[in-house]
């Protein structure tokens, strides 16, 4: 039997016979906000029961950032528009076939023809430990601050070197769990044969070499936050057990029949396309949906042009402070090179380039082009040379 929300989604979709306008779905409020940024949308149908955000809070955000969008709040129990929304009537799907819906049944519909985007709002304070004022980063800050006080599971995606762990740490610091542990588990760095015991722990005698009990990383994060880095590399053999932990908040150590209750908030990160891995069968779909209750996406540095120089200057200051030396300045030509570089390694590459440049400047006071060395460019040059030699 279909749940009320599923039934409501089907009602909305089947009520749109004239599909001249594109329609999109979102699984929750956070995903809906991300989709609203990708086009000029006209109407948003919003289930009042969202899995991640409070619907009234979401409406306030939409009013501020997307004032031209009409929001119709729906009751997933009855399928009717709520009177408080100020819109709609029992036959809304027949009289407004071009409209859309949001929730775990989220749909948004793009304007046709495209309308002008609303002006961006006031600047948003960066997350602790982060630098950047581009629109895409301000949206990230706002969403992260919105979810930080809650217990909702967060999935942070983005290319390697964009700062996913910084976002996870900031969410922890802004949460009521800030005084409790922040435990990091790199799922790609721990051998598969050891990962289960590292995460869930074991009792004495559970296997050869288990001379004493070990509580595990999950238990170590009790009351705090568990950060699962590179969660896309989690082996299939462990995914079901992790899903049970997320659903039941219980940990069963290897060699024990007893399940222990834990209070742990999970933040996960990956640079992999988990949706593709689900389609390929290497990642469980139910775990993917459980982890992505509140998705946050970090952009590559190449899409944050205005942030490159502030980040570069910050890394110079950090290096100079560690060396107890004056912070060097960037020459005009150095600035031009930094802005023109592709930054395949993202923020991590920029940090390494600036640290090396500060060392090579050796107290000269100014960073010049000859102080730069770009690992990605050097690697490509080496590959070209190797290719010529093979020919």
TIRO-73245 format. One record per atom (N, C-alpha, C, O): residue in three letters; x, y, z. Coordinates in steps of 0.1 Angstrom, whole numbers, plus 5000, padded with zeros to 4 digits. Example, Ala and Ser with C-alpha at 12.3 -4.5 7.8 and 13.67 -1.06 7.14 Angstrom:
2
ALA513249435078 ALA512349555078 ALA513249675078 ALA514249675085 SER512849785071 SER513749895071 SER512950005079 SER513450115080 
This chain:
391
UNK500849885000 UNK500050005000 UNK500950125000 UNK501850135008 UNK500650224991 UNK501450344990 UNK501250435002 UNK500150445007 UNK502350495006 UNK502250595017 UNK501450725012 UNK501350745000 UNK500950805022 UNK500250925017 UNK501051015009 UNK500551064999 UNK502351025012 UNK503251115004 UNK503451064990 UNK503451144981 UNK503550934989 UNK503750874975 UNK502450894967 UNK502450924955 UNK501350874974 UNK500050894967 UNK499851034962 UNK499451064951 UNK500251124971 UNK500151274968 UNK501051304956 UNK500651374947 UNK502251244956 UNK503151274944 UNK502551224931 UNK502651294921 UNK501951104932 UNK501351044920 UNK500151134915 UNK499951154903 UNK499451184925 UNK498351274921 UNK498851394913 UNK498251434903 UNK499851454919 UNK500351574912 UNK500951544898 UNK500551614889 UNK501751444897 UNK502251404884 UNK501251374874 UNK501351414862 UNK500251294878 UNK499151254869 UNK498251374865 UNK497451364856 UNK498351484873 UNK497451594870 UNK498051694861 UNK497451804859 UNK499151664855 UNK499851764846 UNK499851714832 UNK500851664827 UNK498651714826 UNK498551664812 UNK499351744802 UNK499851694792 UNK499351874805 UNK500051974795 UNK501451994801 UNK501652074810 UNK502451934796 UNK503851944801 UNK504652034793 UNK505752004789 UNK504152154790 UNK504952254783 UNK506052304791 UNK507052364786 UNK505952294804 UNK506952354814 UNK507652234820 UNK507052134823 UNK508952244822 UNK509752134828 UNK509352124843 UNK509052224850 UNK509352004848 UNK508951974862 UNK510051884868 UNK510651794862 UNK510451914880 UNK511451844888 UNK510951804901 UNK510051874907 UNK511451694906 UNK511151644920 UNK512451664929 UNK513551664924 UNK512151674942 UNK513251674952 UNK512851594963 UNK511651584966 UNK513751534970 UNK513451434981 UNK513351504994 UNK512951445004 UNK513551634995 UNK513451705007 UNK513651855005 UNK513851904994 UNK513651935016 UNK513752075015 UNK515052125010 UNK515152215002 UNK516152055015 UNK517552095011 UNK517752074996 UNK518252164989 UNK517351964991 UNK517451934977 UNK516652034969 UNK517052074958 UNK515452064974 UNK514552164967 UNK515252294965 UNK515252364955 UNK515952344976 UNK516652474975 UNK517752464965 UNK517952564958 UNK518452354964 UNK519552344954 UNK518952354940 UNK519452414931 UNK517852284938 UNK517152284925 UNK516652414921 UNK516652454909 UNK516152494931 UNK515652624928 UNK516752714923 UNK516452814916 UNK517952684926 UNK519052774922 UNK519352744907 UNK520052824901 UNK518952634901 UNK519352594888 UNK518452644877 UNK518752624865 UNK517452714880 UNK516552764870 UNK515552864875 UNK515652904887 UNK514752914866 UNK513753024870 UNK512452954872 UNK511752914862 UNK512052924884 UNK510852844887 UNK509652934891 UNK509753044895 UNK508452874888 UNK507252954890 UNK506452914902 UNK506053004910 UNK506252784905 UNK505452744916 UNK506152624923 UNK506752544916 UNK505952624936 UNK506552514944 UNK505452454952 UNK504852524961 UNK505052324950 UNK504152264959 UNK504952194970 UNK505852114967 UNK504552224982 UNK505352184994 UNK504552095003 UNK503552145009 UNK504951975006 UNK504351895016 UNK504751945029 UNK505951975032 UNK503851965038 UNK504152025051 UNK505051925060 UNK505551975070 UNK505151805056 UNK505951705064 UNK507151675056 UNK507151575048 UNK508251745058 UNK509451725051 UNK510351635059 UNK510251635072 UNK511251555053 UNK512151465061 UNK513351535067 UNK513951485076 UNK513651665063 UNK514851725068 UNK514651865074 UNK515251895084 UNK513751945068 UNK513552085073 UNK512152105078 UNK511252025074 UNK511952205086 UNK510652255089 UNK510052325078 UNK510752425073 UNK508852295074 UNK508252355061 UNK508152505063 UNK508352575053 UNK507752555075 UNK507552695076 UNK508852765075 UNK508952875070 UNK509952715081 UNK511252775080 UNK511652775065 UNK512252875060 UNK511452665058 UNK511752665043 UNK511052775036 UNK511652835027 UNK509752795039 UNK508952895032 UNK509653035034 UNK509653115025 UNK510053065046 UNK510753195049 UNK511953205041 UNK512253315036 UNK512753105040 UNK513953115032 UNK513653145017 UNK514253225010 UNK512653075012 UNK512153094998 UNK511653234996 UNK511953294985 UNK510953285005 UNK510453425004 UNK511553525003 UNK511453614995 UNK512653495010 UNK513753595010 UNK514653574998 UNK515053674992 UNK514853454994 UNK515853434983 UNK515153414969 UNK515753444959 UNK513853374969 UNK513153354956 UNK511753424957 UNK510753354957 UNK511753554958 UNK510453624961 UNK509453604950 UNK508253624952 UNK509853564938 UNK508953554927 UNK508253414926 UNK507353394917 UNK508653324935 UNK508053184934 UNK506853174943 UNK506853214955 UNK505753124938 UNK504553094945 UNK504652964953 UNK505052864946 UNK504452964966 UNK504552844973 UNK503152794977 UNK502352874983 UNK502752674974 UNK501552614978 UNK501852494988 UNK502352394983 UNK501452515001 UNK501752405010 UNK500552305010 UNK499352345010 UNK500952175009 UNK499952065008 UNK499951985021 UNK501051975028 UNK498851925024 UNK498751825035 UNK498851685029 UNK497951645022 UNK499851615031 UNK500051485025 UNK499051385030 UNK498851275024 UNK498351415041 UNK497351315046 UNK496051325038 UNK495351225035 UNK495751455034 UNK494451475027 UNK494651505012 UNK493751485004 UNK495851555009 UNK496151594995 UNK495551724992 UNK495651764980 UNK495051795002 UNK494451934999 UNK495452045003 UNK496352025011 UNK495352154996 UNK496152275000 UNK495752315014 UNK494552315017 UNK496652365022 UNK496352415035 UNK495852555034 UNK496452635027 UNK494852595041 UNK494352725041 UNK495352835044 UNK495352945039 UNK496352795053 UNK497352895057 UNK498252935046 UNK498853035047 UNK498352855036 UNK499252885024 UNK498652995016 UNK499453065009 UNK497353025017 UNK496753135010 UNK496653104995 UNK496453194987 UNK496652974991 UNK496552944977 UNK495852814976 UNK495852734985 UNK495352794964 UNK494752664960 UNK493352634965 UNK492752714972 UNK492852524961 UNK491452484964 UNK491352334961 UNK492352284955 UNK490252264964 UNK490252124962 UNK490552074948 UNK491051964946 UNK490252154938 UNK490552114924 UNK491752174918 UNK491852214907 UNK492752204927 UNK493952274922 UNK494652214911 UNK495252284902 UNK494652074910 UNK495452014899 UNK494752024886 UNK495452014875 UNK493452054886 UNK492752064873 UNK492752214868 UNK492852234856 UNK492752304878 UNK492652444874 UNK494052504872 UNK494252614867 UNK495152444877 UNK496452494876 UNK497452384872 UNK498352344879 UNK497252324859 UNK498052214855 UNK499452244853 UNK500252154852 UNK499852374852 UNK501252404850 UNK502052404863 UNK503252424863 UNK501352384874 UNK502052404887 UNK502852274891 UNK502752174885 UNK503552284902 UNK504452174906 UNK504352154921 UNK503552214928 UNK505152064926 UNK505052014940 UNK506451974946 UNK507351934939 UNK506551984959 UNK507751954966 UNK507551864978 UNK506451864983 UNK508551794981 UNK508551724994 UNK509551614994 UNK510651624988 UNK509251495000 UNK509751364995 UNK508951344982 UNK509051244976 UNK508151444978 UNK507451434965 UNK507651574959 UNK506651634955 UNK508851624959 UNK509051764956 UNK509051784941 UNK509851714934 UNK508351874936 UNK508351914922 UNK508552064921 UNK507952144929 UNK509352114912 UNK509352254909 UNK509252274894 UNK509752194886 UNK508652384890 UNK508452404876 UNK509052534871 UNK508852634877 UNK509852524860 UNK510552634856 UNK509652734848 UNK508752694841 UNK509952864849 UNK509152964841 UNK509552944826 UNK510652904823 UNK508552974818 UNK508752964804 UNK507853074798 UNK506653074798 UNK508553184792 UNK509953194790 UNK510653234803 UNK509953264813 UNK511953224804 UNK512753244816 UNK512553384821 UNK512553484813 UNK512353394834 UNK512253534840 UNK513553574846 UNK514453484848 UNK513653694850 UNK514953744856 UNK515053684870 UNK514053674877 UNK516253644874 UNK516553594887 UNK516453704898 UNK516753814894 UNK515953674910 UNK515953774920 UNK517353814924 UNK518253734923 UNK517453934929 UNK518753984934 UNK519153904946 UNK518353864954 UNK520553864947 UNK520953794959 UNK520753874972 UNK520754004971 UNK520553804983 UNK520253874995 UNK521553925002 UNK522653934996 UNK521453955015 UNK522654005022 UNK523653895023 UNK523353775023 UNK524953935026 UNK526053845027 UNK525753755039 UNK525153795049 UNK526153625038 UNK526053525048 UNK527353505054 UNK528353495047 UNK527453495068 UNK528653475075 UNK529253335071 UNK528553235072 UNK530553325067 UNK531153205064 UNK531053105076 UNK530953145087 UNK531152975073 UNK531252875083 UNK532552885090 UNK533552935085 UNK532652845103 UNK533952845110 UNK535052775102 UNK534852665098 UNK536152845101 UNK537352785094 UNK537252795079 UNK538152735072 UNK536252855073 UNK536052865059 UNK536153005053 UNK535853095061 UNK536553015041 UNK536753145034 UNK536053145021 UNK536153045014 UNK535253245018 UNK534653255005 UNK533353335005 UNK532553325015 UNK533153414995 UNK531953504995 UNK531153484982 UNK530253574979 UNK531453394974 UNK530753374961 UNK529353324965 UNK529053274976 UNK528353344956 UNK526953304958 UNK526853164962 UNK526053124971 UNK527553074955 UNK527452934957 UNK527852894971 UNK527352804978 UNK528952964976 UNK529452934990 UNK528452995000 UNK528252935011 UNK527853114998 UNK526953165007 UNK525653075008 UNK525153065019 UNK525253014997 UNK524152924998 UNK524552805007 UNK523752755015 UNK525752755005 UNK526252645013 UNK526252685028 UNK525852605036 UNK526752805031 UNK526852845045 UNK525452845051 UNK525152805063 UNK524452905044 UNK523052915049 UNK522452775052 UNK521852755062 UNK522652685042 UNK522052555044 UNK522752475056 UNK522152405064 UNK524052495057 UNK524852425068 UNK524452475081 UNK524252405091 UNK524252605082 UNK523752665095 UNK522352625098 UNK521952615110 UNK521552605088 UNK520152565090 UNK520152415096 UNK519352395105 UNK520952335091 UNK520952195095 UNK521752165108 UNK521552065114 UNK522752245111 UNK523652225121 UNK523052195135 UNK523452095141 UNK522052265139 UNK521452235153 UNK520652105153 UNK520152075164 UNK520352045142 UNK519551925142 UNK520351795143 UNK521551805144 UNK519651685143 UNK520351555143 UNK520251495129 UNK520751375128 UNK519751565119 UNK519651505106 UNK520951465100 UNK522051535102 UNK520951345094 UNK522151305087 UNK522451395075 UNK521551425067 UNK523751425073 UNK524151515062 UNK525151445053 UNK526051375057 UNK524951465040 UNK525851405030 UNK526451525022 UNK525851605016 UNK527851535023 UNK528551645017 UNK529251585005 UNK530051485006 UNK528951634993 UNK529551594981 UNK530351704974 UNK530251814977 UNK531251664966 UNK532151754959 UNK533451694955 UNK533851594961 UNK534151754946 UNK535451704942 UNK536451694953 UNK536351764963 UNK537551614951 UNK538551604961 UNK539251744963 UNK539551814953 UNK539551774975 UNK540251904978 UNK539352024979 UNK539952134980 UNK538052004980 UNK537152124981 UNK536852164995 UNK536352274997 UNK537252085005 UNK536952125019 UNK535752055025 UNK535152115034 UNK535551935022 UNK534351865027 UNK534451845042 UNK533451855050 UNK535651805047 UNK535851785061 UNK535751915069 UNK535251915080 UNK536152025063 UNK535952155069 UNK534452185072 UNK534052235082 UNK533652155062 UNK532152175063 UNK531652085074 UNK530852125083 UNK532051955075 UNK531651865085 UNK532051915099 UNK531151915108 UNK533251965100 UNK533652015113 UNK532952135117 UNK532552155129 UNK532552225108 UNK531852345110 UNK530452315115 UNK529952375125 UNK529752215109 UNK528452165113 UNK528552115127 UNK527652145135 UNK529552045131 UNK529751995144 UNK529852105154 UNK529252115165 UNK530752205151 UNK530952315160 UNK529752405162 UNK529652465172 UNK528852415152 UNK527652495153 UNK526452415159 UNK525452475161 UNK526752295163 UNK525652205168 UNK525652205183 UNK526652245189 UNK524652155189 UNK524652135204 UNK525652035208 UNK525852015220 UNK526251955199 UNK527151855202 UNK528651905202 UNK529551825203 UNK528852035201 UNK530152085199 UNK531152045209 UNK532352035207 UNK530652025222 UNK531551995233 UNK531851845233 UNK532751795241 UNK531251765225 UNK531451625225 UNK532351585213 UNK532751675206 UNK532751455212 UNK533751415202 UNK533351435188 UNK532151425184 UNK534351465179 UNK534151465165 UNK535151365160 UNK536351375160 UNK534551245155 UNK535351135152 UNK535351115137 UNK534351105131 UNK536551105131 UNK536751085117 UNK537050945113 UNK537950885119 UNK536350895103 UNK536650755098 UNK536850775083 UNK535850805076 UNK538050745077 UNK538250755063 UNK537950615058 UNK538750525059 UNK536850595051 UNK536450455047 UNK537350405036 UNK537350285034 UNK538050485029 UNK538950445019 UNK540350405024 UNK541150335017 UNK540650455036 UNK542050435041 UNK542150315050 UNK543250265053 UNK541050255054 UNK541150135063 UNK540850015055 UNK539750005049 UNK541649915056 UNK541449785048 UNK540049735051 UNK539549735063 UNK539449675041 UNK538049615043 UNK537949515054 UNK536949515061 UNK539049435056 UNK539049335066 UNK539049395080 UNK538649325090 UNK539449525082 UNK539549585095 UNK538449685097 UNK538149725109 UNK537749725086 UNK536849845088 UNK535649815097 UNK535249895105 UNK535149695096 UNK533949655105 UNK534349665119 UNK533649725127 UNK535449605123 UNK535949615137 UNK536249755142 UNK536049795153 UNK536849835132 UNK537149975136 UNK535850055138 UNK535850135148 UNK534850035130 UNK533650105132 UNK532750065144 UNK532350145152 UNK532549935144 UNK531649875154 UNK532249815167 UNK531549795177 UNK533549795166 UNK534249745178 UNK534149595179 UNK533549525170 UNK534749535189 UNK534649385191 UNK534849355206 UNK535349435213 UNK534549235209 UNK534749185223 UNK535949095223 UNK536449055213 UNK536449075235 UNK537648995236 UNK537348855231 UNK536348795234 UNK538348805223 UNK538148675218 UNK537348665205 UNK537048555200 UNK536848775200 UNK536048775188 UNK536748715176 UNK536048655167 UNK538048735175 UNK538848675164 UNK540248665169 UNK540648715180 UNK541048595162 UNK542448575166 UNK543148715167 UNK543148795158 UNK543748735179 UNK544448865181 UNK543648955189 UNK544149055194 UNK542348935191 UNK541449015199 UNK541648985214 UNK540748925220 UNK542749035220 UNK543148995233 UNK542349085243 UNK542349055255 UNK541849195239 UNK541049275247 UNK539949345239 UNK540049355227 UNK538849385246 UNK537749445239 UNK538049585233 UNK538949655239 UNK537349625223 UNK537549755216 UNK536149805213 UNK535349745207 UNK535849925218 UNK534549985216 UNK534250025202 UNK533050025198 UNK535150065194 UNK534950115181 UNK534750265179 UNK534450335189 UNK534850305167 UNK534850455164 UNK533450505166 UNK533250625171 UNK532350435163 UNK531050485165 UNK530750515179 UNK530250615183 UNK531150415188 UNK530950435202 UNK531850545207 UNK531450615217 UNK533050565201 UNK533850675206 UNK533250815203 UNK533650915209 UNK532350825193 UNK531650945190 UNK530350975198 UNK529651065195 UNK530150895209 UNK528950905217 UNK528651045221 UNK529551115227 UNK527451095218 UNK527051225221 UNK527551335211 UNK527151445212 UNK528451295202 UNK528951385192 UNK528651355178 UNK527551315175 UNK529651365169 UNK529451355155 UNK530451255149 UNK531651255153 UNK529951165141 UNK530851065134 UNK530951115119 UNK529851125113 UNK532151145115 UNK532351185101 UNK532851075093 UNK533951025095 UNK532051025083 UNK532450915075 UNK532950975062 UNK532151005052 UNK534250985061 UNK534851045048 UNK534950935038 UNK535150815041 UNK534850975025 UNK534850875014 UNK533950755016 UNK534250645015 UNK532650795020 UNK531750685023 UNK531350605011 UNK530850495012 UNK531650664999 UNK531350584987 UNK532250464985 UNK531850374977 UNK533350454993 UNK534250344992 UNK533850235002 UNK534550135003 UNK532750255010 UNK532350155019 UNK531950025012 UNK531150025003 UNK532549915016 UNK532249785009 UNK530749745012 UNK530149775022 UNK530249675002 UNK528849635003 UNK528549545015 UNK527449555021 UNK529549475019 UNK529349385031 UNK529149455043 UNK528549405053 UNK529449585044 UNK529249665056 UNK528049765055 UNK527649815065 UNK527549785043 UNK526549885041 UNK525249855048 UNK524649945053 UNK524849725049 UNK523649685056 UNK523749715070 UNK522849755077 UNK524949685076 UNK525149705090 UNK525149855094 UNK524649895104 UNK525749935085 UNK525750075087 UNK524350135086 UNK523950225094 UNK523550085077 UNK522150125076 UNK521350095088 UNK520550175093 UNK521549975094 UNK520849935106 UNK521250035118 UNK520450075125 UNK522550065118 UNK522950165129 UNK522250295127 UNK521850355136 UNK522150345114 UNK521550475112 UNK520050475115 UNK519550565121 UNK519450355113 UNK517950345115 UNK517650325130 UNK516750385135 UNK518450235136 UNK518150195150 UNK518950265161 UNK518550255172 UNK520050335157 UNK520950395166 UNK521450295176 UNK521550315188 UNK521850175171 UNK522350065179 UNK523650015173 UNK523750015160 UNK524549975181 UNK525849915177 UNK525949775183 UNK525849755195 UNK526249685174 UNK526549545178 UNK528049515175 UNK528349505164 UNK528849495186 UNK530249465184 UNK530449325179 UNK529649235181 UNK531549305171 UNK531849175166 UNK532049075178 UNK532749105188 UNK531448965177 UNK531548855187 UNK530548875198 UNK530648795208 UNK529648975198 UNK528648995208 UNK527248985203 UNK527049035191 UNK526348935210 UNK524948935206 UNK524149055212 UNK523049065209 UNK524849135220 UNK524149245226 UNK524249375218 UNK525349405212 UNK523249445216 UNK523149565208 UNK523149685218 UNK522349685228 UNK524049775217 UNK524149895226 UNK523650015219 UNK523950045207 UNK522750095226 UNK522250215221 UNK523350325221 UNK524050335231 UNK523350405211 UNK524250515210 UNK523550645205 UNK522550635198 UNK524150755209 UNK523550885205 UNK524650955196 UNK525551025202 UNK524650925183 UNK525650975174 UNK525051035162 UNK524150975156 UNK525451155158 UNK525051225146 UNK526051195135 UNK527251205137 UNK525551155123 UNK526451115112 UNK526451225102 UNK525451265097 UNK527651255098 UNK527951345086 UNK528851265077 UNK529951215081 UNK528451245064 UNK529251165055 UNK529651255044 UNK529151365041 UNK530751215037 UNK531251285025 UNK531751195015 UNK532251085018 UNK531651235002 UNK532251154991 UNK532451244979 UNK531851344977 UNK533451204971 UNK533651264958 UNK533151184947 UNK533251214935 UNK532451064951 UNK531950974941 UNK530451014938 UNK529751084945 UNK530050964926 UNK528650984922 UNK527850864928 UNK527850754921 UNK527250884939 UNK526650774946 UNK525450724938 UNK525150604938 UNK524750814932 UNK523550774924 UNK523950674913 UNK523250574910 UNK525150704907 UNK525650614896 UNK526050484902 UNK525750374896 UNK526650484914 UNK527050354920 UNK525850274924 UNK525850154924 UNK524750344928 UNK523550274931 UNK523050204919 UNK522650084919 UNK523050274907 UNK522650214895 UNK523550094891 UNK523049994885 UNK524850104894 UNK525749994890 UNK525649874900 UNK526249774897 UNK524949894911 UNK524849794921 UNK525949784931 UNK526049684939 UNK526849884932 UNK527949874942 UNK527649954954 UNK528449964964 UNK526450024955 UNK526050094967 UNK524550074969 UNK523750094959 UNK524150044981 UNK522750024984 UNK521950144982 UNK522350254987 UNK520750134975 UNK519950254974 UNK519350304987 UNK519150424989 UNK518950204996 UNK518350245008 UNK519350325017 UNK518950415024 UNK520650285017 UNK521650355024 UNK521950495018 UNK522150585025 UNK521950495005 UNK522150624998 UNK521050725002 UNK521350845005 UNK519750685002 UNK518750775006 UNK518750815020 UNK518350925024 UNK519250715029 UNK519350745043 UNK520450845046 UNK520250935054 UNK521550835039 UNK522650925041 UNK522351065035 UNK522851165041 UNK521651075024 UNK521451195017 UNK520151265022 UNK519451335014 UNK519751245035 UNK518651315040 UNK518751465039 UNK517751545036 UNK520051515040 UNK520251665038 UNK521551675030 UNK522651675036 UNK521451685017 UNK522651695009 UNK523251835008 UNK522551935007 UNK524551845009 UNK525251975007 UNK526351944996 UNK527051844996 UNK526452034986 UNK527352014975 UNK528452124975 UNK528052244975 UNK529652084975 UNK530752184974 UNK531252194960 UNK531452094953 UNK531352324955 UNK531752334941 UNK533252324939 UNK533952344949 UNK533752304927 UNK535252304925 UNK535752454926 UNK534952544924 UNK536952474929 UNK537552604931 UNK537452684918 UNK537352804918 UNK537452624906 UNK537352694894 UNK536052764892 UNK535952864885 UNK534952724900 UNK533652794899 UNK533552894910 UNK532452954913 UNK534652924917 UNK534653024928 UNK535753124926 UNK536553154935 UNK535753184914 UNK536853274910 UNK537053384920 UNK538253414922 UNK536053444925 UNK536253554934 UNK536853514948 UNK537353604955 UNK536853384950 UNK537453334963 UNK538853304962 UNK539553284973 UNK539453294950 UNK540853244949 UNK541853334956 UNK542653284963 UNK541753464954 UNK542753554960 UNK542653564975 UNK543653554982 UNK541353574981 UNK541353574995 UNK541853445001 UNK542453445012 UNK541653334995 UNK542153205000 UNK543653204999 UNK544353155008 UNK544253254987 UNK545653254986 UNK546353344996 UNK547353305002 UNK545753454999 UNK546353545009 UNK546253485023 UNK547153495031 UNK545153415025 UNK545053345038 UNK546053235040 UNK546653235051 UNK546353155030 UNK547353055031 UNK548753115033 UNK549653065040 UNK549053235026 UNK550253305029 UNK550453345043 UNK551453335049 UNK549353395049 UNK549353445063 UNK549653325072 UNK550353345082 UNK548953215070 UNK549153095078 UNK550553055078 UNK551153015088 UNK551153045066 UNK552553005064 UNK553553095071 UNK554453055078 UNK553253225069 UNK554153325075 UNK554053325091 UNK555053335098 UNK552853305096 UNK552653295110 UNK553353175116 UNK553953185127 UNK553353065109 UNK554052945114 UNK555552965114 UNK556252915123 UNK556053045104 UNK557453065103 UNK557853195111 UNK559053225111 UNK556953265117 UNK557153385124 UNK557953485115 UNK558953545119 UNK557353505103 UNK557953595093 UNK556853685087 UNK555653645088 UNK557253795081 UNK556253885075 UNK555453815064 UNK556053735057 UNK554253845062 UNK553453795051 UNK553753855038 UNK553653975037 UNK554253775028 UNK554553835015 UNK553353885008 UNK552253835010 UNK553553974999 UNK552454024990 UNK552553954977 UNK553553894973 UNK551353954970 UNK551253894957 UNK551554004946 UNK550954104946 UNK552453974937 UNK552754064926 UNK551554064916 UNK550753974917 UNK551454164908 UNK550354174898 UNK550354054889 UNK549253994886 UNK551554014884 UNK551653904875 UNK551253774883 UNK550653684877 UNK551653764895 UNK551253644903 UNK549753634905 UNK549153524904 UNK549053744907 UNK547653744908 UNK547053694895 UNK546053614895 UNK547553744884 UNK546953704871 UNK547153554869 UNK546253494863 UNK548253504872 UNK548453354871 UNK547553274880 UNK546953174875 UNK547353314892 UNK546453244901 UNK545053244896 UNK544353144896 UNK544553354890 UNK543253364885 UNK543053284872 UNK541853244869 UNK544053264865 UNK543953194852 UNK544153044853 UNK543752974844 UNK544653004865 UNK544952854866 UNK543652784868 UNK542652834873 UNK543652654863 UNK542452574863 UNK542152514877 UNK540952474880 UNK543052494886 UNK542952444899 UNK542152304899 UNK541152284906 UNK542752214892 UNK542252074892 UNK542252014906 UNK541451924909 UNK543252054914 UNK543252004928 UNK542552084938 UNK542552054950 UNK541852184933 UNK540952264941 UNK541652334953 UNK542752374951 UNK540952364964 UNK541552444975 UNK542752374980 UNK543752444984 UNK542852244981 UNK544052184986 UNK545252214977 UNK546352234982 UNK545052214964 UNK546152244955 UNK546652394957 UNK547852424958 UNK545652484959 UNK545952624961 UNK546752634974 UNK547752714974 UNK546452564984 UNK547152574997 UNK548552524995 UNK549452595000 UNK548752414988 UNK550152364986 UNK550952464977 UNK552152484980 UNK550352524967 UNK551052614958 UNK551552734966 UNK552652784964 UNK550652784975 UNK550952914982 UNK552052884993 UNK552852964996 UNK551952765000 UNK552952735010 UNK554352725003 UNK555352775009 UNK554452654992 UNK555652644985 UNK556152774980 UNK557352804981 UNK555252864975 UNK555652994970 UNK556253084982 UNK557253154980 UNK555653074993 UNK556153145005 UNK557553105009 UNK558353185013 UNK557752975008 UNK559052925011 UNK560152965001 UNK561253015005 UNK559752964988 UNK560752994978 UNK560953154978 UNK562053194974 UNK559953224982 UNK560153374983 UNK561253404993 UNK561953504992 UNK561353325004 UNK562453335013 UNK562553475019 UNK563653525020 UNK561453535023 UNK561553665030 UNK561653775020 UNK561953885025 UNK561553755007 UNK561653864997 UNK560553964998 UNK560754074994 UNK559453925004 UNK558354025006 UNK557354024995 UNK556254074997 UNK557653964983 UNK556753964972 UNK556753824965 UNK557853774963 UNK555553774962 UNK555453644955 UNK555453674940 UNK554653754935 UNK556453614933 UNK556553634919 UNK556153514911 UNK556053404917 UNK555953514898 UNK555553394891 UNK556553284892 UNK556053164892 UNK557853314893 UNK558753204894 UNK558753124907 UNK559353014908 UNK557953174917 UNK557753104929 UNK556653004929 UNK556452924938 UNK555952994918 UNK554852904916 UNK555252774910 UNK556052764901 UNK554652664915 UNK554852534909 UNK553452464910 UNK552952444921 UNK552952424899 UNK551552374898 UNK551652224896 UNK552052174885 UNK551352134906 UNK551551994905 UNK550751934893 UNK551251844886 UNK549551984891 UNK548751934880 UNK549351954866 UNK549351864858 UNK549952084864 UNK550552114852 UNK551852024850 UNK552151974839 UNK552552014861 UNK553851934860 UNK553451784857 UNK554251724849 UNK552451734862 UNK552051594859 UNK551651584845 UNK552051484838 UNK550951674839 UNK550551664825 UNK551751674816 UNK551851604806 UNK552651764820 UNK553951774812 UNK554651644812 UNK555251604802 UNK554751584824 UNK555451454825 UNK554751354817 UNK555451264810 UNK553451354816 UNK552751254809 UNK552951274794 UNK553051174786 UNK553051404789 UNK553351424775 UNK554751384771 UNK554951324761 UNK555651404780 UNK557051364777 UNK557151214777 UNK557751154768 UNK556451144786 UNK556451004786 UNK555850944773 UNK556250844768 UNK554751014769 UNK554050974756 UNK555050984744 UNK555050894736 UNK555751094744 UNK556751114732 UNK557751004733 UNK558150954722 UNK558250964744 UNK559250864745 UNK558750724741 UNK559450654735 UNK557450704744 UNK556950574740 UNK556850564724 UNK556950464718 UNK556450684718 UNK556350684704 UNK557750664697 UNK557850664685 
